[in-house]
Amino acid sequence: MNKRRKVIFRAFILSLIVITALFIALRAIDGWQKRQFPESRESGTAEFMQSTAIVWQGERYKQKPGVEILLFSGIDREMNDLTGVRTSRYRSGGQADFLLLLAIDQNSEVIHQLLIDRDTITDVTVLSSFGQETGTRKMQICLSNSYGANRDENARYTMKAVRGLMNDIDIDGYYMIDLAAVDLLSEALGGITVTVPDDMTQVNPLWHKGAVITVSGQEAVSFVQARKNAGDGTNEARMNRQSLFMDSATAALRACIAKDPDAAVQLLTSLESSSATNLSQQWIVDILQQSVSYTVLPPDRLEGKHLINDEGYMEFHVQDGSAEAWIMNTLYTRLSGDL
């Protein structure tokens, strides 16, 4: 089979096992056309998103037509241990532990991925305890989701923070779901088999480096969520571990759908109460009916450095120009000829 036409599942992580895989694995030209997203983008800053040719690093570039951007996020939602309800109306939406941008290029049938470190320091809109916006503060981008009175408002503030980090590009659609859904999804898929990349015996005595394990339920959550007591304790190591998890999960999903075409619909339905999205379920289901896949490129990451702040928390500081470089290399085409 032509490599270009192989079904490739890549952006599959945390509680986005079903949704992200659908977008990456199954292209639907008719499906894309059914969406209500604008066909042309007048998005972002004038410098980066204008439709005419621009000059960047001494070269001429023109914006690619037909590229749309989706944001996926896995939310570690804080609940009251006794009641299971949120402890504050406007400032307890949980943290966006996983953030993934997909740039879907319909013309070249390529999907670009950008994994955003949860510890990235950027401007986040903050709210008072009464829900009033009080400006912005520099903080970890994962905290942007904590603000708002409901999941949709949480998503709006997360989208705003991601846009600001990425030079104000527009995001066409989003799907955000609670991390706890990994429990349900991994069990529905019959468990996820992975090779432990680092020493995780503090999480589970059997999870030594190199061990082949099958995780489901709470064990799956622990595998993708553990950080300080796993490996070197960094979020970068956790992101690498999640990448291994998503590769195995995609194979499990493919096998599940092959046995029962209705399985994806059932999984989507089970996630409705734990998610926030501006994409209709019917549109997502339509994608499953298509048979041609896009080529998915390996995940990109912004350049930068990690450090520990005065309070002992990890921070990731994006290198100047890194977001700009991703935008230009992903959303623009370099033109030939002299300036």
N, C-alpha and C positions, 0 to 999 in steps of 0.2 A: 504493500500500500504506500502511496506517495506520502512522504513525511508531512507535507503540508496539510494533508487531509486526515491525519491521525487525530483521534480524540485525545486532547491533552488537558488534564486537570491539574492546575497548579495553585490557584489562590484559594486554598481550602484550609481554614484554620479556626481554632476555637469553636465557637458556637455557630460559625457561618458555614458549617460543613455542607449543607444543602444549597443555600442560596448562591454563594460565591461559585461553587462548582458548576451550577447551571449556567451562569454567565460565561465562565471560562470554557466549558466543555462543549456547549451546543450553540452554534450560530444560527440565527433565524433572520434572514433578510426581511421577510414579511413581518416577523415579530418586531424587529427594530422599527419598522415603518409604522406599526400600530401605536407606538408610544407617542405621547404628546409633547416630547421634548422638542425644542426648536431645532430646525435644520441648520441654521447658521448661528455662530456664536459671536455675540458682541460682549464678551465677558472679560473680566479682569482689568488690569491696568492698561492704559492706552499704549504704554511702551511695549508690552508683551502680547497683547491680544488684538491688536488692530489687524484688519484684513489685508492691508497693503504690505509690500516688502519692507523689512526693517534690517538694520545692520547690527550684528552682534559679534563681538570679537573679530572685527575686520572682515566678516563675511555677510553676504546678503541672505536673508531668510524670508520665507512666506508661510503663513499659517496653513496647516493642512485642513482641508474640508472634511466633514463627516467624522470628526473625532469627538466622542462624548466621554465624560468622566463620571464614574460612580464611586461612592464612598461606602465601605463596609466597616462595621465596627462591632467588636465583642465587648459587652459591658459587664463589669463586675459591680453589680448593684448592691448597695448597702441596705440592709433591712434590720429592723428591730428583731433581736434574737427571740423574743417571746411572742410578739404579735405577727411577725412577718410583713409588717407594713413599714413604709419609709418614715424615718424619724423626723424629717423636716420637709416642709412642703416645697420650698424653693431651692434648697441647697443640698439635697441628698439623692441626686439622681444616679449615683454610682460613677465609677471611673471607666473611661474608654481604654481598656487594657490592650486592645488590638485595633489598629487603624490601617486600612489598606485602600489605596486609590487605584482604580482601574481606568486606564485610558484606552478606550475601545476604538480602534481605527477601522471603520467599516470598509474603506476603499482598499486598503492593503490586507484586510482580514488578519490583523495583528492586535494582540492585547498586551499593553505595557502594564507592569505592576510597580507600585511604589509602597513599600512598607515604611510606615512612619513610627519611629520609636516613641513609646508612650511617655518617656521622660523628657521629650523635646521641650525646651523652654521657648515659649511664644506668648503673644498677647492673648489673654483670655478675658472675656466679658464676665464681670462678677455682679451678683445680685445681693441686695439686702435681704434680711430675714422676712421682709414683707413683699419681696418679689420685684423691687425697683432696681433697674440697672444703675450701678454706681461707678461705671467706667471700666477700665481694663487694668489687669495686672500681669506682670511677667510670672508665669508659673508653668508647671508641667502640663502639656497639652491634654493628657488624660483627664485632668480635673475639669476641663471645659464641659464635660457631660454631666457633671454634678449639679449644674445650675438649671433651673426651670421647674415648673410645677407638674410636668408629666413627660412621658417618653418623647413626644413630638417636640416639646420645648427643649428637652435635653439634646435631642438630635440637632435642633436649629443652632444651639450654641456650640456644639461640636463642629458642625459644618462651618460656622463662622470662624472658629479658631483655625481649622485646617485651611480655609481659603486665605486667611491672613498670612499663615506660614508660607503658602504657595503663591505669593504675589497676587492675591485676590482673583485667582481663576474661579470660574463658575463650576459648580458641581451639579450635574444634571439629575442625579438620583441618589438615594441612600437606602441602606438596609442596616438596621442596628438591632442587635438581639442580646439578651442577657446571657452571660457566661454559663449560668446554671443549666442552660439547654444542652450543653455538651453531655451532661449526664444522660438525658433522654435520648439524644441522637446516637451516641455511641452504643447504647444498648439496642436501639432499633436496627443498627447496622451489624449487630452480632459481635461487637468488639472490634478494636483497632489494634493490629499487630505492628510493633515498632521495635527497633534496636536502640537500647539506651545509649546515647552518645557520651554522657558524662556520668560520674559517680553520683547516684541519687539514693544511696542507701539510707540517708537521713530521712527521706520521704517514705521509702519502703525498703526493708532490709534485703529484699531480693533484687532490687533495681541497681545492680552493679554495672559499671561501664561494660558495654558489649553484650549485655543480656538481651535476649529476644523475649519480649513480653506481649501479652494481649490484654489491653485495658478496656474497661467499659464502666459506665456509671461514674461513681465518685473517683475511681482510680484514673479515669480518663481526664477528669477535671484537674486532678493533682498533677498529672503528667504535663499538661499544657500550661498550668498556672504556677507551679512551684518555681521559686526564684532564689531566695536567700539561702535556702538549705539544699540547693541542687547545683552541682557543678561549681563554677567559680562565683555564683551568686549574681551575675550580671543579667540585665534584660536582654543583651545581645545573645547570650547563650540560650536564654529562654526562647527567643525568636527563632534561633536555629533549630531548637528542639521542636518547636511548633511546626516548622517547615517539614521535618521528618514525619510528624503526625499527619499533616495534611496530605502527603503523598500516599500514605497507607489508607487514609480515610477515603480518598477518591476512588481507589480500587474497590473498597467495600461498597461505596455508593453505586458504582457501575454494576457490580454483581447484584446488588439489591434491586436496581431498576430493571436489569435484564430478566430477573425472575418474576417481577411484578411491576408493570408499567405504572400502576396506580400508587406505588410506594412513595414516590416523590410528592404527589398531591397530599397524601396522608401526612407526610412529615411536615410539609408547609402548613397544613391546617393546624397541626399540633403546636406550631411555633407562634401562631397569631397573638396569643395573649402575652408573649414574652418579647415581642418585637415592635419596632417602629419603622415604617417605610413609606415612601411616596410612590411605590411601584405596586401595581395591582397583582393579585395572585393569578388572575387569569392570564395576564401578560407573561408572567413567569412560567406558567404551565404551557403556554403556547410555544415557548422556546424548546421545551422538551420534545415537541413533536417534530422538530427539525433534525436533520442528520448530518449537516456539514459543520465542521468545527473551525474555529480560528486557531492560528498559531499563537501560543502564549509564551512570551519571553520570560526569562528568570526574573525574580523580584529585584528591583533597584532599591537602594537606600541612600538617603542624603548623607553627604560628607559632614563630619563634625567630630566633636570630642566629648567624652564622658568625664564628669567630675563629681565629687561629693561636696554638697554645700555645707554651710556652717551648722545646719541642723541635722546633718547626717544623712540627708536624702540624695539620691542619685539624680543628676541632671545631664541632659544631652544638649549641647549647644551646636546648632547647625552652622557650618562654615559659610561665611559670606559668599553669595553667588551660587551655592549648591542648588537651591530651589530653582533659581533662574536657569541654571544649566539643564536641569531635568525638563523644565518647561520647553526650552528651545529644542532640545534633542528629541523630545517626545511629540510635541504639538506643532512643530515647525519643520519645514523642509529647506535644506540649504540649496540656494540657487547657484548655478554656474555663471561664469562671466565676471568681468571686472566691475568694480564699484563705479 
